[in-house]
Amino acid sequence: MKFKSVNPYTEEINWTYDSFSFEDCEACIKNSRNTFLTWSSLPVEERTKYLVKIAEVLRKNTDIYAEIITKEMGKPIKQSRAEVQKCAFICDYYVNNAAKFLEDEFVDTGADKSYVTFEPFGVILGIMPWNFPFWQVFKFAIPAICAGNVCVLKHASNVPRSALEVEKVFLEAGVPDYVFKTLLIDSRVAMEIIKEEMVDGVSLTGSVNAGSEIGELAGKAIKPFVLELGGSDPFIVLEDADIEKAAQAAAKSRFLNTGQGCIAAKRFIVLENIIADFTKAFELEVNKLKIGNPMDEETDIGPVAKQEFVENLERILEDAKKKGAELLACGKVCEKGFFFRPTLIPAASLDMEACNVEVFGPIAPLITVKDEEEAVKIANSTEFGLGAEVWSRDLERAERLAKKIRAGFIAINGMVRSDPRMPFGGVKKSGIGRELSYYGIKEFVNVKTVIVNK
């Protein structure tokens, strides 16, 4: 099998790579397991010294990595550059905090000594998506290796060069061989690796269907797993919101990365007495976004990652039109490339597909509600529970609503975005477990109780 990297803007092939055989994977994972014995025995302070060097490599080669990201999945170059810089930031964060997070915790039980210690599991398989081809990997791998685990990566098939470059980052930083290893494999081989119990844990960022399959396999093997799955994040605008600021955030939150983000705002729930003003302001902000060549520094919206995504988005709009929608298309798109014109769906009805599935692309349905109770009801009406945004000048009111929304992350008067300093994950079918922060570093450790008596 060949892995082809296709440029979504030029529609030309960037690079082609041979896939790994199952036997190749067995050999790599065996080497990773051998490396684990020495890596896990290092004090956490020694492990984090390598993170300093990883951050240096990322910052030194930011432009190189950003160009690869943009060529592989179409993200505007300025956003790709920011993604690489964020990967360096997570290294900085765990350099400063990992040792503290992993300290033994002493408890008074009446014994001479009682404490909880945190020991790594072993080889952790990461199955990561294409939409943030560097960041998704680093937010999985950095906490895991800090804790003393080693990682193997199965990346999305359309970003093989990014997958290989991430491995090179670790090697250039001097990290021992097989602490981090990329496997160019398809989903079938990844599932076989789990079935054969070749790894000690699994972290997946992907679709609900993928999460269900991987969760079932890991569960049968009694292996721990973290699932970060889809989202249909509500963006609630109350009547006392700053409409101009909300509209600016709405355009950024929905159309960043050309709308291809699990934590992008996807359903805009607006109180009826301000819906006209908000729609007008939102449309104005979207029309300011420049669509075009993602290598252009001025571009805000590039192509979507694959031609098949264009076809799926067109189908979603057709469904909306059949159900009475009058669409607001914004901006102009290029003749070549996998472009999709940013589109608003005013007066969207709840039976439209755009309001019920995870729309991965630049489509924004606007749902009108009569009051905050209806807003919360609709916010909670999907199977997802990843993030949500609430816009109101009354912060006490906004926080009260935030408690009623079933999601792993609530942003009040701001955007939902992953941050190494805060735990990240969802509820319902948006996932299980948490990444990042104090919580994420302990997902793949044995929380061991030790009691000592003389």
C-alpha positions in Angstrom: 0.0 0.0 0.0 1.2 3.5 -0.8 0.5 6.6 1.3 0.0 9.7 -1.0 0.2 13.2 0.3 -2.0 15.4 -2.0 -1.8 19.2 -1.9 -5.5 20.4 -1.5 -4.7 23.7 -3.3 -2.8 22.5 -6.3 -4.4 19.0 -6.4 -0.9 17.6 -7.1 0.9 14.8 -5.3 3.4 16.1 -2.8 5.0 12.9 -1.6 4.4 9.1 -1.8 5.6 6.6 0.8 5.4 2.8 1.3 3.4 1.6 4.2 4.9 -0.5 7.0 4.1 -4.2 7.1 2.7 -5.8 10.2 6.1 -7.4 10.7 7.7 -4.0 10.5 5.4 -2.8 13.2 6.2 -5.8 15.4 9.9 -5.1 15.2 9.4 -1.4 15.9 7.1 -2.0 18.9 9.6 -4.6 20.3 12.3 -2.0 20.1 10.0 0.6 21.7 9.3 -1.8 24.6 13.1 -2.4 25.1 13.6 1.4 25.1 10.8 1.8 27.7 12.9 -0.1 30.2 15.6 2.5 30.2 13.4 5.6 29.5 11.0 4.8 32.4 13.9 4.4 34.8 15.1 8.0 34.2 14.0 10.6 36.8 11.3 12.8 35.4 13.7 15.7 35.6 16.0 13.9 33.1 13.2 13.2 30.7 12.0 16.8 30.7 15.5 18.0 29.7 14.8 16.5 26.3 11.6 18.6 26.0 13.8 21.7 26.2 15.6 20.5 23.1 12.4 19.4 21.3 11.0 23.0 21.8 14.3 24.4 20.4 14.0 22.2 17.3 10.4 23.2 16.7 11.1 26.9 17.0 14.2 26.6 14.8 12.3 24.8 12.0 8.9 26.4 12.4 8.8 27.6 8.7 9.8 24.2 7.4 7.2 22.4 9.4 4.5 25.0 8.7 5.0 24.6 4.9 4.7 20.8 5.2 1.4 21.1 7.1 0.0 23.6 4.6 1.0 21.5 1.6 -0.5 18.4 3.1 -3.9 19.5 4.4 -4.4 23.1 3.2 -4.3 25.1 6.4 -3.3 28.8 5.8 0.4 29.2 6.4 0.1 31.6 9.3 -2.1 29.1 11.1 0.3 26.3 10.4 3.1 28.4 11.9 1.0 29.1 15.0 0.4 25.3 15.3 4.1 24.5 15.4 4.7 27.3 18.0 1.9 25.8 20.2 3.7 22.5 20.1 6.8 24.2 21.5 4.7 25.8 24.2 3.4 22.4 25.5 7.0 21.3 25.9 7.7 24.5 27.9 4.7 23.8 30.1 5.7 20.2 31.0 9.3 21.1 31.5 8.1 23.5 34.2 5.4 21.3 35.7 5.8 17.5 35.0 8.0 16.8 38.0 5.5 18.5 40.4 2.6 16.7 38.8 4.3 13.3 39.2 5.5 13.7 42.8 4.5 11.0 45.3 1.4 12.1 47.2 1.6 11.3 50.9 -1.5 10.5 52.9 -2.0 10.1 56.7 -3.6 6.7 57.2 -2.1 5.8 60.6 0.6 3.7 59.0 4.3 4.7 59.3 4.2 5.8 55.7 1.4 5.9 53.1 1.7 7.4 49.7 0.5 7.2 46.1 3.0 7.0 43.3 2.6 7.3 39.5 4.3 4.7 37.3 4.2 4.6 33.5 2.3 1.8 31.7 4.7 1.2 28.7 4.1 1.5 25.0 1.2 3.8 24.1 -0.4 3.9 20.6 -1.6 7.2 19.4 -4.1 7.3 16.5 -4.2 10.9 15.4 -6.2 13.0 12.8 -5.0 15.2 9.9 -6.6 18.5 10.9 -3.8 19.6 13.3 -1.1 17.2 12.1 1.6 18.4 14.5 -0.5 19.7 17.5 -2.7 16.6 17.8 0.4 14.4 18.1 2.3 16.6 20.6 -0.7 17.0 22.9 -0.9 13.2 23.1 2.8 12.3 23.1 4.5 15.0 25.4 2.5 14.2 28.6 2.8 10.4 27.9 6.6 10.4 27.5 7.0 12.8 30.4 5.3 10.2 32.6 7.9 7.6 31.4 5.9 5.9 28.6 7.1 5.5 25.0 4.8 6.3 22.1 4.1 4.8 18.6 2.0 6.9 16.2 -0.5 5.9 13.6 -1.3 9.2 11.8 -3.9 10.0 9.2 -3.1 8.6 5.8 -3.2 12.0 4.1 -0.4 13.5 6.2 2.4 11.0 6.0 5.1 13.6 5.7 3.9 15.4 8.8 4.0 12.1 10.6 7.6 11.4 9.6 8.7 14.9 10.4 7.3 14.7 13.9 9.5 11.7 14.5 12.5 13.6 13.1 11.8 16.4 15.7 12.3 13.9 18.5 15.4 12.4 16.9 17.0 15.8 16.1 16.4 16.8 19.8 18.5 13.8 20.8 15.6 11.8 22.3 16.6 8.1 22.4 15.5 6.0 19.5 12.1 4.5 19.8 10.9 6.7 22.6 8.7 8.1 19.8 8.2 6.1 16.6 5.9 6.8 13.6 4.3 3.8 11.9 3.0 4.4 8.4 0.0 2.0 8.6 -3.7 1.9 7.8 -6.6 1.5 10.3 -6.7 -2.2 9.7 -3.1 -2.7 10.9 -3.6 -0.4 13.9 -6.6 -2.4 15.0 -4.6 -5.6 14.7 -1.9 -4.1 16.9 -4.5 -3.5 19.6 -6.1 -6.9 19.2 -2.7 -8.6 19.6 -2.1 -6.7 22.8 1.2 -5.3 21.4 0.6 -1.9 23.2 -0.3 -1.0 26.8 -2.7 1.9 26.1 -4.4 3.8 23.2 -5.1 7.4 22.6 -7.4 8.3 19.7 -8.5 11.6 18.3 -11.1 11.0 15.6 -14.7 10.3 14.7 -17.4 8.7 16.9 -17.3 5.6 14.8 -13.6 5.3 15.1 -13.8 5.8 18.9 -16.4 3.1 19.2 -14.3 0.6 17.3 -11.1 1.4 19.2 -12.8 1.5 22.5 -14.3 -1.9 21.9 -10.9 -3.4 21.0 -9.1 -1.8 23.9 -11.8 -2.8 26.3 -11.6 -6.4 25.1 -7.8 -6.3 25.7 -8.3 -4.6 29.1 -6.1 -1.7 28.0 -6.7 1.9 29.1 -7.7 4.4 26.4 -8.4 8.0 25.9 -10.9 9.1 23.2 -11.2 12.7 22.0 -14.0 12.5 19.4 -16.4 14.7 17.5 -18.1 17.9 18.5 -21.0 20.1 17.5 -20.2 22.9 19.8 -23.0 25.4 20.5 -22.3 29.1 20.4 -25.0 30.8 22.5 -25.6 34.6 22.1 -27.8 36.1 24.8 -29.7 39.4 24.3 -27.2 41.3 26.5 -24.1 40.2 24.6 -21.7 42.5 22.9 -22.9 41.6 19.4 -19.8 43.0 17.6 -17.4 41.0 19.7 -19.5 37.9 19.5 -19.7 38.1 15.7 -15.9 38.5 15.5 -15.4 35.5 17.7 -18.0 33.5 15.8 -16.2 34.1 12.5 -12.9 33.0 14.0 -14.3 30.1 15.9 -16.2 28.7 13.0 -13.8 29.3 10.1 -10.4 28.8 11.7 -8.7 26.0 9.9 -11.4 26.3 7.2 -14.0 25.0 9.8 -12.2 21.7 10.2 -11.9 21.5 13.9 -13.6 19.3 16.5 -13.9 22.3 18.9 -15.0 24.8 16.2 -18.3 26.5 17.0 -20.8 24.7 14.8 -24.3 25.7 15.9 -25.1 29.4 16.5 -28.0 29.7 19.0 -29.2 33.3 19.2 -32.1 34.9 21.1 -34.8 36.1 18.8 -34.7 39.8 19.7 -31.0 40.1 18.5 -30.9 37.5 15.7 -31.2 40.0 12.9 -28.4 42.2 14.2 -26.1 39.2 15.0 -26.7 37.6 11.6 -25.8 40.9 9.8 -22.7 41.4 12.0 -21.6 37.7 11.5 -22.0 37.9 7.7 -20.0 41.1 7.7 -17.1 39.5 9.6 -17.1 36.4 7.4 -17.0 38.5 4.2 -13.8 40.1 5.6 -12.0 36.8 5.5 -9.7 36.3 2.6 -10.1 33.0 0.7 -7.2 31.7 -1.5 -3.8 30.2 -1.7 -3.0 28.9 1.7 0.7 29.7 1.2 -0.2 33.4 1.0 0.4 35.2 4.3 -2.9 37.1 3.9 -5.1 34.1 3.5 -7.6 33.3 6.2 -9.5 30.4 4.6 -7.8 27.8 2.4 -9.2 24.6 0.8 -10.6 21.8 2.7 -8.3 18.8 3.0 -9.9 16.4 0.5 -12.2 16.6 -2.5 -14.6 14.1 -0.8 -15.2 16.7 1.9 -16.4 19.2 -0.6 -19.0 16.7 -1.9 -20.1 16.0 1.7 -20.5 19.7 2.5 -22.5 20.3 -0.7 -24.8 17.5 0.4 -25.4 19.1 3.8 -26.3 22.4 2.1 -28.7 20.6 -0.3 -30.4 19.1 2.7 -30.8 22.5 4.3 -32.2 24.0 1.1 -34.8 21.2 0.8 -35.9 22.0 4.3 -36.5 25.7 3.5 -33.1 27.4 4.1 -32.2 30.5 2.3 -28.4 30.4 2.3 -25.9 33.3 2.7 -22.8 32.5 0.8 -19.8 34.7 1.6 -16.6 35.6 -0.4 -15.3 34.1 -3.6 -13.3 30.9 -4.0 -10.5 29.8 -6.4 -11.2 27.8 -9.5 -8.6 25.2 -8.6 -8.3 23.3 -5.3 -10.7 21.7 -2.9 -12.4 24.9 -2.0 -15.8 25.4 -0.4 -17.5 28.7 -0.1 -18.2 29.8 3.5 -22.0 29.7 4.0 -24.3 30.8 6.7 -27.7 29.1 7.2 -30.1 31.7 8.7 -33.2 30.5 10.5 -31.8 26.9 10.5 -34.3 24.3 11.6 -33.4 21.5 14.0 -34.3 18.8 11.5 -31.5 19.9 9.2 -28.4 17.8 9.0 -26.2 20.8 9.6 -27.7 21.1 13.1 -27.3 17.4 14.0 -24.0 16.1 12.7 -20.4 17.3 13.1 -20.0 19.5 10.1 -16.3 19.6 9.2 -16.1 22.6 7.0 -17.1 26.3 6.6 -20.9 26.0 7.2 -22.6 27.9 10.0 -26.3 27.3 10.9 -28.0 30.0 12.9 -30.8 28.8 15.2 -33.3 31.3 16.7 -34.6 30.7 20.3 -37.0 32.6 22.5 -35.2 32.5 25.8 -32.1 31.0 27.6 -33.9 27.9 28.6 -34.6 27.0 25.0 -31.0 27.9 24.2 -29.7 25.4 26.8 -32.1 22.7 25.6 -31.0 23.0 22.0 -27.3 23.2 23.1 -27.7 19.8 24.8 -29.8 18.2 22.1 -27.0 16.5 20.1 -25.0 13.4 21.0 -21.9 15.6 21.4 -20.5 17.3 24.4 -17.1 18.7 23.7 -17.1 22.5 24.0 -19.6 25.4 24.2 -19.5 29.2 24.1 -21.8 31.6 25.9 -21.9 35.3 25.2 -23.4 37.7 27.7 -22.4 40.8 29.6 -23.9 39.3 32.7 -21.2 37.0 33.9 -23.2 35.5 36.7 -25.9 34.6 34.3 -23.5 33.1 31.8 -21.8 31.0 34.5 -25.2 29.8 35.6 -26.0 28.7 32.1 -22.6 27.1 31.7 -23.4 24.7 34.6 -26.4 23.5 32.6 -24.6 22.7 29.4 -23.3 19.2 29.1 -19.8 19.7 27.7 -16.2 19.3 28.7 -15.2 22.9 28.1 -17.2 26.1 28.4 -15.9 29.5 27.2 -17.7 32.6 28.3 -17.1 35.6 26.0 -14.3 33.8 24.4 -13.3 30.8 22.1 -13.0 27.2 23.0 -9.4 26.2 22.4 -7.0 23.6 23.8 -4.5 24.9 26.2 -1.7 22.8 27.9 -2.6 24.4 31.2 -6.2 23.2 31.2 -7.6 19.7 30.9 -9.2 18.9 27.5 -11.9 16.4 26.6 -15.6 15.8 26.2 -18.6 14.0 27.6 -21.4 12.0 25.9 -20.1 10.8 22.5 -17.4 13.5 22.4 -15.0 11.2 24.3 -13.6 9.6 27.4 -10.7 10.8 29.5 -8.7 14.0 29.5 -5.7 15.3 27.7 -3.2 18.0 28.9 -2.7 19.7 32.3 -2.3 17.8 35.5 -5.0 15.4 34.5 -3.7 14.4 31.1 -0.3 13.4 32.3 -1.9 10.8 34.6 -4.1 9.1 32.0 -1.4 6.5 31.2 0.1 5.8 34.6 -0.5 3.2 37.3 -1.8 5.1 40.3 -0.1 2.9 42.8 -0.9 2.8 46.5 2.0 2.0 48.9 1.6 1.6 52.7 4.7 1.0 54.9 4.7 -0.3 58.5 7.7 -0.9 60.7 
